[in-house]
Amino acid sequence: MQEFAKNYYKNLFGFISSTRVTSKSSEKLTFPQGIEMTCNLITSQAASGYKTIFIGNGGSAAISSHMAIDFWKNGGMKAISFNDGPLLTCIGNDYGYQHVFGKPIEMFADAGDILVAISSSGKSENILLGVQAARTKNCKVVTLSGFDENNPLSSLGEFNFYVPSKSYGVVEVIHHSICHCIIDTIMSVRGK
């Protein structure tokens, strides 16, 4: 057990170090460049009154809810996630689960908002349809994905963070840390 725990964090560090960041034009960015550019996008949009919307399933839903709270409470920016139980069950029942994010985005997103789409596999249909809805509303998109390096989500954002692991736990931990890095970087620049 001790050896597993020791290797777990060694492997986690390796996956963090090999996280791929790309721009909308598929330009490869260093991790610090990706964080800086994402922070600049979020702060410039927030300064213009736009909001950041987070979506994800399962563990990624928990990350989405957590980060929406941190972005508005700690970062002072408008942020929301669409992970309320009644919303998910209503939209899932009435339109199909694949539309649980797209329908609320159609209703509540404004041109200029930012969608942060989080999916470990990068293949979740409801996340991909959420991105499509955000694009239709002229929103900016940031993606966080893992598993297959050519997953559909990994190239749909202005900035794309891809974790090269097939383990849910590893991908989710790193996605969560990326989101924290973004908000903590924004707050450090603001002197908070």
N, C-alpha and C positions, 0 to 999 in steps of 0.2 A: 504493500500500500504506500509506504513512504516513497518508494522509487517511482510509482505512478504519479504521486503528487509532485515530486521533484520534476519529473519530465513534463507534467502538465503545464507548468508555468514556463519551462524552457521552450516547449512547443508553442505556447501562447505568444511568447515574445517573438518567436520566429514568424508566426502568422501576422502579428502586428507589423513587423519589419518588412514583410513582403506584401502588405496591402497595396493594391494598385489603385491609383487615382487618375481619372481621365476627364477631359473637358468634353463639351458637346461635339467638338470637331475631332474627337478621338485623340487629341494631343495628350501624351503622357505627362503627368505632373508629379513632382515629388510630394510626399505626404504633407510637409509644411506648406508648400505652395497651394495644394488643394484645400487645406484648412483655411489659409489666409484668404483665398479667393472666395470660398464659401462664406466666410465671415463677412467679407466686404459686400457680397451680394445680399446677405440677410440684413446687415445693418443699413445698407442704402435703401432697401425696400421698406424696412421698418421705419426709417426716418421719413419716408413718404406716406406713412400711414397704412402700409400693407401688412398683412398677417402671414404667419408661417403655419401651415397645416401639416400635421403628422399623421401617417397611416401605416398600419401594420397588422398582421395576424398573430395570434398566440403570444409568444414571448416578445415579438416585435410590436404587438399592440401595447404591451406593458411599457416597453421603451417609449412608444409614441405618447402615451398618456403622461408618463413621467417627464419627458422632455418638453411637452407642451406647457406643463406647469412650471418647469424651471425657466423656460424662455420668457414667460410673462411675469412670474413672481420675482425671479432673480435678475432677469435681463431687461425687464420693463418693456417687453415687446408683445404685441398682440400675437397669441398663439393658441391653437386648438387641435384636438385630435377627435376623430370620429369613431370612438370605441365604446360609446354608451350602449349597454345591453339592449334596452328597448329599441334604440335606433337600428342596431344590427339585426335584431329579430324581425322588426317591422319591414325594413327594406329587403332582408333576405326572404321573408315570406311573400311579400307583395311583388317583388321584381326578380328575385333570385339572388343567391349569395354572391355571385360574381359582380353584382352592382352595389354592394354595401358601402363602397367608398365613392364610386362614380356619381351616384345620385346625390349624396350630400355635397360633393364638390360642385356639381352642376348648380345646386341651389345656393350655396354659401360662399363659394370662391369668387373673388373679384380679379379682374385683369391686374397683374402686378404682384399678386400674392405668390408665396413660395410653397410648393408641396415638397415635403420630405417623405419619400416613399421607401419604406424599410421592408425587405423580404429576404430571408436567409437563402431561399432557393433562387430568387429572382424570377420565378415562373408563376407566381400566384396570379390567377386571372383577375381577381378583384383589385389587386394592386396595379396591374398593367392597365386595366380599364380606368382606374383612378387617375393614373398618369395621363391617359388619353383625354379624360374629362378636363383635367387641369390644363392641358395644352389647348383644348378647344376654348377654354376661358382665358387664354393668354397668360397663364401663370408660368412662373419659373419652376424648375424641378431640380431636386437634388436626390440622388439614389444611393442606397446602401444595400448591397447584396453579397452573396457568397456562393458556395457550391461550384457549379460549372462556370468557368471563366467567360464563356460566351452566352450566359443566360440573357434573356431578352431585356431585363431591367437594367443591366450593367452599362448600357449605352444610351439611355433615354433622357439623362439629365444634363443640365448645364455643367454639373460636376457629379462624378460617379465614383463611389468608394466601393471597391470589390475586395472581399476577404477570401483568400484562396484556401478555404477549408470546407470540408463536407460535414463537419460536426456542428449541429445546431448550437450547442453550448458555446463553442469557440466563436462562431460567427456572431451570435447575440451579444456576448461579452464585448467583443471588439466594436460592434455597431454602437453599443451603449457608450463605450468609452470615446468613440469618435464624436458622438452627439455632445457628450460632456466637454470634450476638448473644444468644440465649436463655441458653446455658450461660455465656457470658462475663458477662452481666448477673447471673446467679445467683451466680457466683463473686465478682464485685465487691462485691455486697451482703454476702457472707460474709467479705469482707476477704482473699480469696485472690489 
